[in-house]
């Protein structure tokens, strides 16, 4: 599924939006992706698109520390959780966006989701919320974890 997410970002970022599900399904199939993988991606994207103001407030007001639930710790590698906190502390993401990323990461039900996959999820959440994305943030989120560690 992550290959599909990267394909969507690379193919449709400049257009600002990927096509509706039915048309997207045909395009992904034509690009060589398998039916089950396409279905999983479309289901995940439907959850992403459901992250509207009706379900999430515009901003979260809090003065405390965010502790991760056991379920979040189970499905997201500690490096990813630390990165989320770092991104929030550096004002790269808002607290509500952190919650959206956590929602989409946990929805995958992958044990110990690695940092590079979490970054791709963050990229998709931010793209879904903002038309204007900082190019340096985009570069950080698409740079594989191993490459970033060598610098």
C-alpha positions, 0 to 999 in steps of 0.5 A: 500500500505504501507504494501506492501512496508514494505513487499518488503523491508523486503523480498528483501533488502538482495537480493538488488532488488525486482523482475520485476512488473509481477513477483512481482504482482504474488508474492504479490498476493500469499502473500495475498495482494489484486489486487487493493492494488497491482496495486497501489503499482506497479504504485507507484514503477514504479514512483520510478523507473522513478527517474533516472539521466535523471529526477533528477540531481546527486546533487542540488546546492543551498544556500537557504532555501527550502520552501514547496509548498502548495500542499506538505503541504497539502499532508505531515504532518508538522512533516514529512516536519520537519523530511525531513529538519532535515535529510537533515541538518544532511546529512542523505539525499542529497537535490536531495533525499529530492525532490525524497521523496517529489515527491513520497509522494505527488504522493500518494495524501493522506491528511497529510501523517504521519511521519511513512509513510513518513519514509517508503517512504524515505527508499524506495527512498534511497534503490532504489538509494543506494545499501549500506545503513547505518544500523542505518538510516535503523533502524530509518526509520523503527522504528514507530514514536510512539516508537521513541518518547518514548526514 
